[in-house]
């Protein structure tokens, strides 16, 4: 005990008010660090004040406390005592306390040097190595103030002078209030303290930076706050519901709270409510903590989108490999065989005849490659510009291009674009989507009835939905629904079916943040729906 006064050390053991103040600081350290144990340990004595599940207690030990190397006046953190040779064999660490990780900051007196260490300890795998020890340092600084400015003054005052005792008690109360407010006001998180009726008792600058509003809000509730700030009352209703829940259950609550800032941007906070009870187990206050996690939420959203994109890319890559393997292997093998036959033949006429067989195979290969390349271009082209398209004009252009097939099929076409006659979308994608829909209806029409085709636009808030309905062969959605828009998938026998059309349409729609889906029954027909987003007038 060479670095501090013996009488003061004795006071640590016997003074109830002082021990209560230390317990409050240790409890605050636990909540900030989210650990189960904290302590004020004296490096030159075999003693520590430990706050754990059994409250504040004195711990005495016969051997050196390896949590506190003698002479260390700096902050330190040990994330794993099991693997650390200095601590793994220390019975205080491994047996009595079961400390698996800990951090410590020194409490240094301006008058007498190192007097103690403020520790946080965990019986879990590890304290986060990124824990902010500067917050613990703030608490250690407050302990220093108590030591230098309060305890030593307390021991030189006249304990028998009642008037002096009252004056110093008032001063101590004021200093303690300043002490706690200094801590709460300088923590890098939002802190609010409520009474048992959900009225504000204290708010730090991290929660409300405007001092006028901080002073105004004391004694009021979140409904008053929302009225003052012109915020949606739903914010107050959510927080009131959380408060009533914690009042009913007595358990700490954790939730995410998203509001819109004055610039119209969403701000997300991770919030916690901690209930505080008196000796009679009556709720006295609720401490609220809030941490801005907007950047983390934005990063999580970006990661989710990126993961989704990577999953789609990986699926498409597998599909492309399968298409190349299946659709190109046969014609390329056929071309190879024809080349060998031409090389082996000396008959010019036979060579010409064999050459004639090569052209269809090359055409097939070229067509497959063109469609694959176009699919890749659609998925990669993120900067394509949207145009304002008259839906009926686009349809008439498409119908003119397949007029012969429509005449042969005896098609009857009905349209209703009155609800949304125009759609903002890339023109060449719009033409391609309509052509694929009409071509599929012709290609897969019922063999027992003339083709009926109905096209309609529907306005849905800021979006427009295009529906294309036919009375053709239909699709078994239970069997094929999850494969409907995949590349190279066909569901009816047809000489021109390659499985590119719907895949291409889906790629074009999703490239512009749209959506496509279908409803169908075998031998009854199919309806395709395309959602065009951001179509507000």
ZAMARGU-4260 file (C-alpha; in steps of 0.2 Angstrom, whole numbers, plus 5000, padded with zeros to 4 digits):
<rodrens>
0) 5000/5000/5000 | 5015/5011/4997 | 5006/5022/4984 | 4991/5027/4994 | 4986/5033/5012
5) 4982/5018/5024 | 4967/5027/5031 | 4960/5029/5014 | 4962/5011/5010 | 4953/5007/5026
10) 4939/5018/5021 | 4937/5008/5005 | 4933/4993/5016 | 4922/5002/5029 | 4913/5017/5021
15) 4896/5013/5015 | 4893/5028/5005 | 4910/5027/4996 | 4907/5008/4992 | 4890/5013/4985
20) 4898/5026/4974 | 4911/5013/4968 | 4897/5000/4965 | 4888/5013/4954 | 4903/5016/4943
25) 4907/4997/4942 | 4889/4994/4937 | 4890/5008/4923 | 4906/5000/4917 | 4898/4983/4915
30) 4883/4990/4906 | 4894/5000/4894 | 4905/4985/4890 | 4891/4972/4892 | 4900/4960/4903
35) 4895/4951/4919 | 4909/4956/4931 | 4919/4972/4935 | 4931/4977/4949 | 4942/4990/4957
40) 4958/4981/4961 | 4973/4987/4971 | 4989/4981/4963 | 4999/4983/4979 | 4987/4974/4990
45) 4979/4957/4989 | 4962/4964/4988 | 4949/4969/4976 | 4931/4976/4976 | 4922/4964/4964
50) 4904/4968/4957 | 4897/4952/4951 | 4880/4942/4951 | 4881/4943/4971 | 4883/4961/4971
55) 4898/4971/4978 | 4910/4960/4988 | 4928/4961/4995 | 4939/4948/4987 | 4956/4944/4996
60) 4969/4932/4989 | 4985/4924/4995 | 4995/4925/4978 | 4999/4939/4966 | 4984/4945/4956
65) 4989/4942/4938 | 4975/4953/4932 | 4986/4968/4937 | 5005/4967/4933 | 5014/4977/4946
70) 5019/4994/4939 | 5008/4994/4924 | 5001/5012/4922 | 4993/5009/4905 | 4977/5002/4898
75) 4978/4984/4893 | 4967/4970/4887 | 4969/4951/4887 | 4956/4943/4875 | 4960/4925/4881
80) 4968/4920/4898 | 4968/4902/4894 | 4981/4904/4880 | 4991/4917/4890 | 5005/4909/4901
85) 5004/4924/4913 | 4986/4921/4918 | 4982/4903/4913 | 4989/4896/4930 | 4983/4909/4941
90) 4970/4902/4953 | 4961/4919/4955 | 4959/4920/4936 | 4955/4902/4931 | 4946/4895/4947
95) 4939/4908/4958 | 4933/4921/4946 | 4933/4910/4930 | 4939/4925/4919 | 4942/4920/4901
100) 4945/4938/4895 | 4947/4955/4903 | 4952/4973/4901 | 4959/4986/4913 | 4963/5005/4915
105) 4973/5013/4929 | 4966/5024/4942 | 4980/5036/4945 | 4980/5049/4959 | 4987/5066/4955
110) 4995/5066/4972 | 5000/5048/4975 | 5002/5039/4958 | 4994/5022/4954 | 4981/5018/4967
115) 4970/5005/4959 | 4964/4998/4942 | 4946/4998/4935 | 4943/4981/4927 | 4930/4973/4916
120) 4930/4954/4916 | 4920/4941/4906 | 4917/4922/4908 | 4913/4921/4889 | 4925/4917/4875
125) 4932/4934/4873 | 4929/4953/4876 | 4928/4961/4859 | 4946/4966/4855 | 4939/4982/4848
130) 4931/4988/4864 | 4933/5006/4867 | 4944/5007/4883 | 4943/5026/4882 | 4926/5025/4890
135) 4933/5015/4904 | 4946/5029/4906 | 4933/5042/4908 | 4926/5032/4923 | 4943/5029/4930
140) 4946/5048/4929 | 4930/5050/4940 | 4937/5038/4952 | 4953/5049/4953 | 4942/5064/4957
145) 4933/5055/4971 | 4950/5049/4978 | 4959/5066/4977 | 4945/5079/4980 | 4933/5070/4991
150) 4941/5056/5002 | 4956/5066/5007 | 4945/5081/5011 | 4933/5070/5021 | 4947/5063/5032
155) 4953/5080/5037 | 4936/5088/5041 | 4929/5089/5058 | 4918/5074/5059 | 4910/5081/5075
160) 4905/5097/5068 | 4887/5095/5062 | 4886/5110/5052 | 4902/5106/5043 | 4895/5089/5039
165) 4879/5096/5032 | 4889/5108/5021 | 4901/5095/5015 | 4886/5083/5012 | 4878/5095/5001
170) 4895/5098/4992 | 4897/5080/4990 | 4880/5078/4982 | 4883/5092/4970 | 4900/5084/4965
175) 4892/5067/4963 | 4879/5074/4952 | 4892/5083/4942 | 4902/5067/4941 | 4889/5057/4934
180) 4883/5070/4922 | 4901/5072/4916 | 4901/5054/4912 | 4885/5053/4904 | 4887/5069/4894
185) 4904/5063/4886 | 4899/5045/4882 | 4898/5043/4863 | 4881/5036/4863 | 4863/5042/4866
190) 4858/5041/4884 | 4841/5045/4892 | 4834/5042/4909 | 4815/5040/4912 | 4806/5039/4928
195) 4793/5025/4932 | 4780/5034/4922 | 4791/5036/4906 | 4794/5054/4910 | 4812/5061/4905
200) 4823/5064/4920 | 4840/5066/4910 | 4845/5067/4892 | 4863/5068/4887 | 4870/5079/4872
205) 4872/5063/4861 | 4853/5061/4862 | 4848/5079/4860 | 4861/5091/4855 | 4851/5107/4858
210) 4852/5112/4876 | 4836/5122/4875 | 4827/5106/4870 | 4836/5095/4883 | 4830/5107/4897
215) 4813/5107/4890 | 4811/5089/4889 | 4814/5085/4907 | 4798/5080/4915 | 4789/5077/4898
220) 4787/5061/4887 | 4790/5056/4869 | 4774/5062/4864 | 4779/5080/4869 | 4795/5077/4860
225) 4787/5072/4844 | 4775/5087/4845 | 4790/5099/4848 | 4801/5091/4834 | 4786/5089/4822
230) 4789/5070/4821 | 4777/5056/4817 | 4767/5051/4833 | 4771/5033/4828 | 4789/5035/4835
235) 4782/5040/4852 | 4769/5025/4851 | 4783/5013/4848 | 4794/5019/4862 | 4779/5019/4874
240) 4775/5001/4869 | 4793/4996/4873 | 4793/5005/4889 | 4777/4996/4895 | 4784/4980/4890
245) 4799/4982/4900 | 4789/4988/4915 | 4778/4972/4913 | 4792/4960/4911 | 4807/4968/4920
250) 4818/4962/4906 | 4831/4972/4896 | 4824/4976/4879 | 4834/4979/4863 | 4827/4985/4846
255) 4831/4995/4830 | 4822/5012/4828 | 4822/5020/4811 | 4817/5038/4809 | 4819/5051/4795
260) 4831/5066/4798 | 4827/5083/4792 | 4836/5080/4775 | 4823/5065/4772 | 4836/5052/4775
265) 4832/5036/4786 | 4843/5035/4802 | 4843/5019/4811 | 4848/5017/4830 | 4851/5002/4840
270) 4841/5005/4856 | 4841/4997/4873 | 4830/4999/4889 | 4838/4994/4906 | 4826/4994/4921
275) 4833/4999/4938 | 4824/4994/4954 | 4826/4999/4972 | 4828/4987/4987 | 4810/4984/4988
280) 4811/4978/4969 | 4800/4993/4964 | 4805/5001/4947 | 4813/5018/4950 | 4820/5022/4933
285) 4823/5015/4915 | 4840/5019/4907 | 4839/5021/4888 | 4854/5018/4877 | 4855/5022/4858
290) 4869/5019/4845 | 4868/5026/4827 | 4870/5010/4816 | 4865/5019/4800 | 4881/5015/4791
295) 4881/4997/4797 | 4863/4995/4790 | 4868/5003/4773 | 4883/4991/4772 | 4872/4976/4777
300) 4859/4981/4763 | 4873/4983/4750 | 4880/4966/4755 | 4863/4958/4754 | 4861/4965/4736
305) 4879/4960/4731 | 4876/4942/4738 | 4860/4941/4728 | 4868/4948/4712 | 4883/4935/4715
310) 4870/4921/4717 | 4861/4926/4701 | 4878/4927/4692 | 4884/4911/4698 | 4867/4902/4692
315) 4868/4911/4675 | 4886/4905/4673 | 4881/4887/4677 | 4866/4889/4664 | 4878/4896/4651
320) 4890/4882/4653 | 4876/4869/4651 | 4869/4878/4636 | 4886/4879/4628 | 4889/4860/4632
325) 4872/4855/4626 | 4867/4866/4611 | 4885/4868/4604 | 4892/4851/4606 | 4881/4842/4594
330) 4882/4854/4579 | 4901/4857/4582 | 4904/4838/4582 | 4893/4836/4567 | 4904/4850/4558
335) 4920/4841/4563 | 4913/4824/4556 | 4908/4833/4539 | 4925/4841/4538 | 4934/4824/4540
340) 4922/4817/4526 | 4926/4831/4515 | 4945/4829/4518 | 4944/4810/4515 | 4934/4812/4498
345) 4941/4815/4481 | 4924/4817/4473 | 4921/4836/4470 | 4902/4833/4469 | 4902/4824/4485
350) 4912/4837/4494 | 4900/4851/4488 | 4885/4840/4495 | 4894/4838/4511 | 4898/4857/4512
355) 4879/4860/4510 | 4876/4851/4526 | 4889/4862/4536 | 4879/4878/4534 | 4863/4873/4545
360) 4875/4868/4559 | 4885/4884/4558 | 4868/4894/4558 | 4863/4885/4573 | 4879/4888/4582
365) 4879/4906/4577 | 4861/4909/4583 | 4865/4901/4600 | 4880/4912/4602 | 4871/4927/4597
370) 4857/4924/4610 | 4870/4920/4624 | 4880/4936/4620 | 4864/4947/4620 | 4859/4939/4637
375) 4876/4944/4644 | 4875/4961/4637 | 4857/4964/4645 | 4864/4959/4662 | 4879/4970/4661
380) 4872/4985/4653 | 4867/4996/4669 | 4867/5013/4660 | 4854/5010/4647 | 4842/5025/4645
385) 4823/5023/4647 | 4811/5031/4634 | 4793/5035/4636 | 4784/5022/4625 | 4766/5022/4619
390) 4761/5004/4623 | 4749/5002/4609 | 4761/5009/4596 | 4774/4997/4602 | 4762/4982/4601
395) 4756/4987/4583 | 4774/4987/4577 | 4777/4970/4585 | 4760/4963/4577 | 4766/4969/4560
400) 4782/4959/4561 | 4772/4943/4565 | 4757/4946/4554 | 4758/4930/4544 | 4759/4919/4559
405) 4744/4928/4567 | 4734/4926/4552 | 4738/4907/4551 | 4733/4905/4569 | 4717/4914/4567
410) 4721/4925/4582 | 4709/4937/4590 | 4718/4951/4600 | 4710/4962/4613 | 4719/4977/4621
415) 4715/4989/4635 | 4729/5002/4639 | 4717/5015/4645 | 4723/5015/4663 | 4741/5017/4658
420) 4744/5021/4640 | 4762/5025/4641 | 4777/5016/4650 | 4794/5023/4653 | 4806/5009/4648
425) 4820/5006/4636 | 4812/5005/4619 | 4821/4990/4612 | 4818/4981/4628 | 4799/4985/4627
430) 4799/4979/4609 | 4808/4963/4614 | 4796/4959/4628 | 4781/4961/4618 | 4788/4951/4604
435) 4793/4937/4615 | 4775/4937/4623 | 4766/4937/4607 | 4778/4924/4599 | 4776/4912/4613
440) 4757/4914/4612 | 4757/4909/4594 | 4770/4896/4596 | 4761/4887/4610 | 4743/4890/4605
445) 4730/4876/4608 | 4729/4864/4593 | 4710/4863/4596 | 4705/4882/4597 | 4709/4898/4589
450) 4721/4909/4598 | 4714/4923/4609 | 4726/4936/4616 | 4722/4949/4628 | 4734/4963/4633
455) 4731/4976/4647 | 4740/4989/4658 | 4735/4992/4676 | 4742/5006/4687 | 4748/5001/4704
460) 4753/5016/4714 | 4770/5022/4706 | 4771/5006/4695 | 4762/5000/4680 | 4758/4981/4677
465) 4757/4974/4659 | 4747/4958/4658 | 4747/4947/4643 | 4734/4933/4643 | 4732/4918/4630
470) 4721/4903/4629 | 4735/4891/4623 | 4742/4875/4630 | 4747/4882/4647 | 4760/4876/4659
475) 4760/4865/4674 | 4766/4878/4687 | 4767/4865/4701 | 4780/4855/4690 | 4789/4869/4681
480) 4785/4885/4690 | 4803/4887/4697 | 4811/4883/4680 | 4799/4895/4670 | 4812/4909/4667
485) 4828/4899/4668 | 4839/4898/4653 | 4838/4884/4641 | 4821/4877/4649 | 4807/4872/4637
490) 4790/4864/4642 | 4782/4860/4626 | 4789/4851/4610 | 4792/4864/4597 | 4805/4864/4583
495) 4809/4882/4587 | 4809/4881/4606 | 4827/4884/4613 | 4823/4891/4631 | 4830/4909/4628
500) 4814/4919/4626 | 4808/4920/4644 | 4825/4921/4651 | 4829/4936/4640 | 4813/4944/4645
505) 4817/4942/4663 | 4834/4948/4661 | 4828/4964/4652 | 4814/4967/4665 | 4826/4965/4680
510) 4839/4975/4673 | 4827/4990/4675 | 4822/4984/4693 | 4806/4977/4687 | 4798/4960/4690
515) 4790/4947/4680 | 4779/4932/4685 | 4766/4920/4677 | 4750/4911/4681 | 4745/4896/4671
520) 4735/4880/4670 | 4738/4866/4658 | 4726/4867/4642 | 4718/4883/4649 | 4731/4896/4645
525) 4744/4908/4653 | 4745/4925/4659 | 4762/4934/4661 | 4763/4950/4672 | 4777/4963/4670
530) 4779/4976/4683 | 4787/4992/4677 | 4793/5002/4692 | 4795/5021/4695 | 4781/5026/4683
535) 4774/5041/4693 | 4767/5055/4682
</rodrens>
